[in-house]
């Protein structure tokens, strides 16, 4: 865990001109729609007016941001441009000449920083998996080798590879790793002393994914953007870049292709930021959000395991009507009490402290977190259990309380119970949106371990229990 200190001042909602009832209505809506939030922070007029974490998530714990990471990479690009080291018109083939394939196409030669930032290189779909398969040791080269379906600059296609290449370009021109560059220029000046990064096997940061920050650090980033790149008396990011990056550069089709409403992903795309019906936002899979609404002097940071559009709808319909409508001190107290008591539901059942079981894992489910045949042992300990998952993963599980262990470096927070002859436990990989539901049947001596939502870096629990996570750049 990181040491906790405040990055933003606090205020009661009423004192900041915000209705606490509107925040309560937002929480009610999320609960009614079964949106699994992990944290929320509302900042109005530069002050935090509401903050809450659903246990076992907590304020001082960094959380995986998935593609919200892209917005931070955009800021790194803007800083390199401001330093005179890069320009929007610079071509990939000129900045990274050692990654250019011999058979690069004319269009591949024309791809610039602008095309990468706006995701308008011209590929028909996200190129990541295909480019990696084509060039297992050089994603940039694979990207340039793939055929293009549209002229550069004419069509937006959400493409993770573009941000990976931008990260490499920033590193090439600055001579610094992306994490180190952002630490020096953004995070440390903001007071963020703990930014974790998942990495590809080479050791490089993904760029398009993998940043872990606390909720308050995300909110402080949004506040930095809202203030035009200024933090206190320091201009950390040029105002011109903030305006350029968060403005609309290209129209975009709905983010989903299943026909569902995705209104806030159809308003246009900036430079690694999405335009919204109100303001703009950085977005990461499963509902990691940094929402900035300049018209209402409002920033909202959310971490979750759910659908981002559900959260955005709730913001517009429940939260915005309360801006500028201060409520009563009593309403503020009711909201503060509710925010203090937020919790995800623990596994119901009994402790049965004398009972132990060993079993073999059935991995037939597509979302299995462990290999087929893994030995699973559940032994009672003081007020809980020690669960052994194969030879490497020993996880402590509490009953009626959360227990933390770090078998391979990354914390896992767990609680469980016996339900008749079946032991059930939820294992939260707590710096991510994901958890594993472990079910052990003492009668059949079989077990399953399935993800609530499958991590985009694959199903292996062992991989995700390691810190830092290191894999090839294969995030879907």
BELLIN-V828598 format. One record per backbone hydrogen bond with DSSP energy under -1.0 kcal/mol. CO is the residue of the C=O (numbers start at 1). NH is the residue of the N-H. E is the energy in kcal/mol with one decimal. If there is no record, write none. Layout:
co:nh:e
CO:NH:E
CO:NH:E
//
This chain:
co:nh:e
9:48:-3.0
12:16:-1.2
13:18:-2.5
14:17:-1.4
17:324:-2.6
19:23:-1.1
20:24:-2.4
21:25:-2.5
22:26:-1.7
23:27:-2.1
24:28:-2.6
25:29:-2.4
26:30:-2.3
27:31:-2.4
28:32:-2.7
29:33:-2.1
30:35:-2.7
31:34:-1.3
35:37:-1.3
36:305:-2.9
38:54:-1.7
39:303:-1.7
40:52:-2.3
41:301:-2.4
42:49:-2.7
42:50:-1.3
43:299:-2.5
44:47:-1.6
47:44:-2.6
48:11:-2.4
50:42:-2.8
52:40:-2.2
54:57:-2.3
55:344:-3.0
58:61:-1.4
60:2:-1.3
63:213:-1.7
65:68:-2.2
66:69:-2.0
67:70:-1.6
68:71:-1.0
69:73:-1.8
70:74:-2.2
71:75:-1.4
72:76:-1.9
73:77:-2.2
74:78:-2.4
75:79:-2.1
76:80:-2.2
77:81:-2.3
78:82:-2.4
79:83:-1.8
80:85:-2.4
81:84:-1.7
87:90:-1.4
88:114:-2.3
90:113:-1.8
91:95:-2.1
92:96:-2.9
96:99:-2.1
97:100:-1.2
101:104:-1.5
105:109:-1.8
107:110:-1.0
111:92:-2.2
112:116:-2.0
113:117:-2.8
114:118:-2.3
115:120:-2.7
117:272:-1.0
119:157:-2.3
120:153:-3.3
122:149:-3.1
122:150:-1.5
127:131:-3.1
128:132:-2.3
129:133:-2.2
130:134:-2.2
131:135:-2.2
135:138:-1.8
138:142:-2.2
139:143:-2.5
140:144:-2.0
141:145:-1.5
142:146:-1.2
151:154:-1.7
159:162:-1.0
160:164:-1.6
161:165:-2.4
162:166:-2.0
163:167:-2.3
164:168:-1.8
165:169:-2.3
166:170:-2.6
167:171:-2.2
168:172:-2.2
169:173:-2.3
170:174:-2.1
171:175:-2.0
177:181:-2.8
178:182:-2.5
179:183:-2.4
180:184:-2.2
181:185:-2.1
182:186:-2.6
182:187:-2.4
183:188:-2.6
186:190:-1.7
187:192:-2.8
188:191:-1.0
196:212:-3.0
199:471:-1.9
200:203:-2.5
204:200:-2.7
210:198:-2.3
211:65:-2.7
212:196:-1.7
213:63:-2.5
214:218:-1.8
215:219:-2.5
216:220:-2.7
217:221:-1.9
218:222:-2.2
219:223:-2.4
220:224:-2.2
221:225:-2.1
222:226:-2.6
223:227:-1.9
224:229:-2.9
225:228:-2.0
229:236:-1.6
229:237:-1.8
231:234:-2.1
234:231:-3.2
234:236:-1.1
238:242:-1.9
239:243:-2.5
240:244:-2.1
241:245:-3.5
242:246:-2.1
245:271:-2.9
250:269:-2.7
262:265:-2.2
263:266:-1.4
268:275:-2.5
269:249:-2.9
269:250:-1.4
273:270:-3.2
274:281:-2.9
279:276:-2.5
280:292:-2.8
281:274:-2.8
282:290:-2.0
284:287:-1.3
284:288:-1.9
286:306:-2.5
288:284:-2.5
289:302:-2.2
290:282:-2.1
291:300:-2.3
292:280:-2.3
293:296:-1.6
293:298:-1.7
294:297:-1.3
297:45:-2.3
298:293:-3.0
299:43:-3.2
300:291:-2.9
301:41:-2.2
302:289:-2.8
303:38:-3.2
303:39:-1.9
307:311:-1.2
308:312:-2.6
309:313:-2.9
310:314:-1.9
311:315:-2.1
312:316:-2.4
313:317:-2.5
314:318:-2.4
314:319:-1.1
315:320:-2.4
319:322:-1.9
320:323:-1.8
322:19:-1.8
322:325:-1.6
328:332:-1.8
329:333:-2.1
330:334:-2.2
331:335:-2.3
332:336:-2.6
333:337:-2.2
334:338:-1.9
335:339:-2.7
336:340:-1.6
342:55:-1.7
350:418:-3.1
352:355:-2.0
357:378:-3.3
359:376:-2.9
360:447:-1.8
361:373:-3.0
365:368:-1.6
367:451:-2.3
369:461:-2.7
371:374:-1.7
374:361:-2.0
375:390:-2.8
376:359:-2.9
377:388:-2.8
378:357:-2.0
379:386:-3.0
381:384:-1.7
383:399:-1.5
384:381:-2.9
385:397:-2.9
386:379:-2.4
387:395:-3.2
388:377:-2.2
389:393:-1.2
393:389:-3.5
395:387:-3.2
397:385:-2.9
398:416:-2.7
403:414:-2.7
405:412:-3.1
412:405:-2.2
413:428:-2.9
414:398:-1.5
414:403:-2.3
415:426:-2.6
417:424:-2.8
418:350:-2.4
419:422:-1.3
421:442:-2.7
422:419:-3.6
423:440:-3.0
424:417:-2.4
425:438:-3.1
426:415:-1.4
427:436:-2.6
428:413:-2.4
428:430:-1.7
429:432:-2.1
431:64:-2.0
434:429:-1.7
435:452:-2.5
436:427:-3.1
437:450:-2.0
438:425:-2.4
439:448:-2.2
440:423:-2.9
441:445:-1.8
445:360:-1.7
446:441:-2.9
447:362:-3.3
448:439:-2.6
449:369:-3.3
450:437:-3.1
455:458:-1.8
460:464:-1.6
461:465:-1.3
463:466:-1.1
465:410:-2.7
469:199:-2.7
472:474:-2.6
//
